[in-house]
């Protein structure tokens, strides 16, 4: 199990990479969303259809949590993949967020 400092460093790196990825996607014509970062939390905001995803590190349980599509997704650090992964599907953080955005925009 990761100690808290290791988790915080890994989560910060993962969320920074995700933020940069989403900013690039946001700049695409008609991306359909806006991303905001504040205090280690990422918010993905949608106008049509209206909605909001919240992506946040949860240090006590060493997970990154995503609240999206009326569901909570809890990603664990996977040492073999060097990534935060959703255990149920094996999806990495960035791939999962991309899929959730696509599902939301498809409405």
C-alpha positions in Angstrom: 0.0 0.0 0.0 1.2 3.5 -0.8 2.0 5.8 2.0 0.2 9.1 2.0 3.0 11.2 0.5 3.6 8.6 -2.3 -0.2 8.7 -3.0 -0.3 12.5 -3.1 2.6 12.7 -5.5 1.2 10.1 -7.8 -2.3 11.5 -7.7 -1.0 15.0 -8.4 1.0 13.8 -11.4 -1.9 11.8 -12.7 -4.4 14.7 -12.3 -1.9 17.2 -13.9 -1.6 14.9 -16.9 -5.3 14.5 -17.1 -5.8 18.3 -16.9 -3.3 18.9 -19.8 -5.1 16.2 -21.8 -8.5 17.7 -21.2 -7.3 21.3 -22.0 -6.0 20.0 -25.4 -9.4 18.3 -26.0 -11.3 21.5 -24.8 -9.4 23.5 -27.4 -10.8 21.3 -30.2 -13.7 22.8 -32.1 -16.9 22.1 -30.3 -15.4 19.9 -27.6 -18.6 20.3 -25.6 -17.0 20.8 -22.2 -14.8 23.0 -20.1 -12.3 21.9 -17.5 -11.3 23.7 -14.3 -8.8 22.8 -11.7 -8.9 24.1 -8.2 -7.1 22.8 -5.1 -6.3 19.4 -6.6 -9.8 18.9 -7.8 -10.8 18.8 -11.5 -14.2 19.8 -12.6 -15.5 19.0 -16.1 -18.4 21.2 -16.9 -21.0 20.6 -19.7 -23.5 23.0 -21.2 -25.4 20.6 -23.5 -26.6 18.4 -22.0 -25.9 20.1 -18.7 -23.7 18.3 -16.3 -20.6 18.2 -14.1 -17.9 15.6 -13.4 -15.8 15.9 -10.3 -12.4 14.2 -10.2 -10.6 14.2 -6.8 -7.9 12.4 -4.9 -9.1 10.6 -1.7 -5.9 10.3 0.4 -7.4 8.3 3.3 -8.3 5.4 1.0 -5.5 6.1 -1.6 -7.9 6.3 -4.5 -8.9 8.8 -7.2 -12.6 9.3 -7.2 -14.7 10.4 -10.1 -18.3 11.5 -9.7 -19.9 11.3 -13.2 -23.1 10.1 -14.8 -24.8 9.7 -11.4 -22.1 7.1 -10.5 -19.0 7.1 -8.3 -15.9 5.6 -9.9 -13.0 4.7 -7.6 -9.6 4.1 -9.1 -6.7 2.4 -7.4 -3.0 2.7 -8.0 -1.8 -0.2 -10.1 1.9 -0.7 -9.7 2.3 -2.9 -12.8 0.7 -0.3 -15.0 2.1 2.7 -13.2 -1.4 4.2 -13.4 -4.6 4.8 -11.5 -7.0 2.1 -12.8 -10.7 1.3 -12.4 -10.5 -2.3 -11.0 -13.8 -3.4 -12.5 -12.9 -2.6 -16.2 -9.1 -2.2 -16.1 -9.4 1.3 -17.6 -6.8 3.9 -16.9 -7.8 7.3 -15.5 -7.5 9.2 -18.8 -9.2 6.5 -20.9 -12.1 6.3 -18.4 -12.6 10.1 -18.3 -12.5 10.2 -22.2 -15.2 7.4 -22.3 -17.4 9.1 -19.6 -17.2 12.4 -21.5 -18.2 10.7 -24.8 -21.1 8.9 -23.0 -22.3 12.2 -21.5 -22.2 14.1 -24.8 -24.0 11.3 -26.6 -26.7 12.0 -24.0 
